[in-house]
């Protein structure tokens, strides 16, 4: 069968789809990706066919790193109403509106049997309904169906649906009509998911380049010093003020500190550091996490669930997007301390780090997540579900 994966133009949206795409390819199926032009090389480097579709982030189309940082800092101060407006206007009004005609045109030539989208890429669901092609989604981010149930989201969805002659849909039920794959334990998201949701073992991809563990990593933790890892991911790494506060707050502690600033940032931007602080552009977290005792993250869905899959306790500093939702859920599960980036000081981050390192329950709860995740069905089940969906073209309900 031919399977077309669709994703927003970002590593955090594409990477969660790669393990599923690889598994389908290994099972003998033809796989392609439709996403923004900036990710063509990455997609083709993994051996997949690439189609340009969906456009790029409106706020990222112009401006230098400092300008983008200011925009992201503004996102930290968004009200709940502004976040809904951002979600509706960008993810539906901009991305889905661009993705739908691209997919309709693409499907007339390549003719996929199945569409598989990242859960924040809504265009494939609308295009699939129009074309009569079954579609599946993969959970990316903490957003749940309830987060789309508001008048503005409904209006934007109906506007895009109308472009291909689909009628209005008050509850957006078609988004999860056929199959939804969720690579975390059922209780993690803390909300109701549709009956087509299947929970599977974590499947993590984070080596899109040729990066390996640096040589100095062999010395981490010698002498019993805890290893603390700090990152703000691949998008919000531009908010250097937050990153500097984190580094300056932790480096005086008796720990080995590892910091990654992103491939598009210069480690020198953080200034000179003492010998026990290691600053790199990028290190695959699946290679680094086995050496880490505590991760300080921005609350991005992928890095957070990856750290928990390694049984790591967390300090979370949520900036924007779905990060506050992830952080709140991790707090409820007892795996993390949450520190607001708007009120964070050197002292508050140090106190949070000390608390998490010395309180056993944080690690115990993180290891509970790890144990539960590893009892779930593996990738073979995901392939089976997708093959059945393509063949039967009917919803795949969980038992």
C-alpha positions, 0 to 999 in steps of 0.5 A, a space after each residue: 500500500 501507499 502511505 502518505 504522512 503529513 506534518 507541520 514544518 517542525 522537528 517536533 511534528 515530523 520526528 514522532 511520525 518517523 518510527 511509524 513510517 520506518 516500520 511501514 517501509 520495513 513491512 514492504 509498504 511505499 511511504 512518503 512525507 508531505 510537509 514544509 520545504 525546509 524539511 526536504 533534506 531531512 525526509 529524503 535522508 531517511 529514505 522517504 519520498 518528499 512532497 512539498 505541502 502545507 507551507 511554513 510558520 507565518 511568524 517564522 517567515 521573516 526576522 532574525 533570531 532576536 526578532 523571533 525570540 521577542 515573538 516567543 517571549 510575547 507568547 509566554 504572556 498570552 492569555 487563555 483566549 489568545 492561545 485559543 485564537 493562536 491555535 485556531 488561526 495558525 493551525 487551522 486557518 493557516 496550515 490546514 487551509 494550505 495543506 488541503 489543496 496541496 493534498 488534493 492535488 498530490 493525491 490525484 497523481 500519487 494516489 495514497 491508500 492511507 493518510 497518516 497525520 501528526 495530530 496538530 496537522 488537520 489538513 489531512 483529515 479534511 482532505 481525506 474526508 473529501 477524497 474518501 481516503 481513510 486517515 489516521 493520526 499520531 499524538 503530537 503534543 498534549 492537545 485533546 479533542 476538548 481543546 478544539 471544542 470552541 466557537 472560533 476553532 469550529 468556525 475555522 474548521 468549517 471555513 476550511 471544510 467548505 473549500 472542498 465542499 464538506 458540510 459544517 461539523 460542530 464537534 470535529 468528530 472526523 478528526 479521529 474518525 478512523 484511528 489515533 495512535 498514542 505512544 504513551 500510557 493511557 493515563 498520561 494525557 489526563 483526558 478523554 480520547 476517542 474510541 479509535 485511540 490505541 495506546 502503544 509503547 514509546 517510539 522515539 526518533 531524534 537522530 536526524 543528523 549524524 550526531 553522537 555522544 561527545 567524548 566528554 560524556 564518558 566522564 559524566 557523573 564520576 564521583 557521584 555527582 548528579 547529571 542535569 540536562 537542560 534544553 529548550 528544544 528546537 524552536 523555543 531555544 531562541 528565548 536565550 533569557 530563559 536559557 541563561 537563567 537556567 544555566 546560571 541558576 544550576 551551574 553553582 550546584 554540585 552537578 555535572 550540567 549538560 546544555 543543548 542550544 539547538 543546531 541553529 544556535 551558537 553555544 558561545 551565546 551563553 558565554 564562558 562556562 566552568 569545566 563541569 558545564 558542557 554546552 553543545 548544539 545538539 545531542 540525541 536525547 536517547 543517547 544522553 538520557 541514560 546518563 542523566 539524573 534530572 532533565 530541565 525542559 520547556 515541557 515540549 511533548 516529545 522531550 518530556 515523554 522521552 525523558 519519562 520513558 527513561 524514568 527521569 524526573 523533571 523540572 519544567 519551565 513551560 513557555 508556550 503552545 501545549 507546554 503549559 498543558 504538559 507541565 500541569 499534567 506532569 505536576 499532577 502525576 508527581 514526576 515534575 516541579 513546574 517553574 514559571 518562566 515569567 517569575 523564574 529566578 536563579 534561586 527558584 530554579 536551584 530550589 526546584 532542582 534540589 527538591 527533585 533530586 532529593 525527593 525520591 517520589 519524583 523518580 519513583 513516579 517517573 519510573 512508574 510511567 516507564 514501566 507502564 509504557 513498556 507493557 504496551 503493545 509495540 510497533 508491530 501493532 501500529 503497523 497491523 492497525 494501519 494495514 487493517 485500516 487501509 484494507 477495511 476503510 472502517 474505524 479501528 476501535 480499541 478493545 
